[in-house]
Amino acid sequence: MSEFSGFGRVLMIVGILLFSVGFVLWIGDRIPFAGRLPGDIVVRREGFRLYFPIVTCIVVSIVLTLVLNLISRR
């Protein structure tokens, strides 16, 4: 059974990540600043809409980097 312990750990981590992403998508509309930061690009034309939340992506990246660095130092 020891050869399956690593696989079990990977499955648990993937499950936690999927749950986290699903939770964020579920409550995404309730986060007041998500996708509406200055610098996010929105282009609206007739029959076309382009939305690229560049600043929101940068903020999320910085927060995740800090959290993962704090977790990995233990």
N, C-alpha and C positions, 0 to 999 in steps of 0.2 A: 504493500500500500504506500510505501514511501515515495515511489515514482509519481504518484498522483497528487502528492501534497502541494507541489509547485503549481500544477495545473489548477487545483482548487483555489489557490491564492489568486491566480490570474483571473479566474472566473468571478471571484468575490470583488476584486478591484474593478473589473469591467462592469459588474452589476451596480456597484456604488456610483461609478461615473455615469452610467445610463440613468440611474435614478436622479442624480444631481442635475444633469442636463434637462431631464423631463420636468423636474421641479422648477427650475429657472424659467423654462418655457411656459409653464403653467401660470406662474405668478408674474411673468414678464410685463404684463400690462399695468400691474400695480406698482412697479418700480418707477418713481417719478422722473428720474433723469435718464433712464435707459433709452438710447436712440435719439435723444433730443439735446445733446450737448452742442455748444458752439463748435463749428468745424465739421459737423456731420454734413454730408453732401446729399441734397435732395434736388432732383431735376424733374419738374412736372411739365409735360407737354401734352398736347391733345392725343389721347390714346396711348400714352406712354408715361411711365413713372420710373425713375431710377433713384434708388435709395442706397447710399453707401455710408454706414456709420463709422467712419475712420477714427474719429476721436474716441468714440465709445469702445472700439476694438483696442485702442492703445491703453485706455484706462483699465479695461478688463485684463489685458495682458500684464500690466504692471501689478495689479492686485494679485493675480494668480501666481506671478513670479515671486512676490513677497511671501505669500502663503506657503507655496511649495518649498521655498528656501527655509522658512521657519520649521516646517515639518521635517525636512531632510536633515536638519542639524541635530536632531535628537538621537 
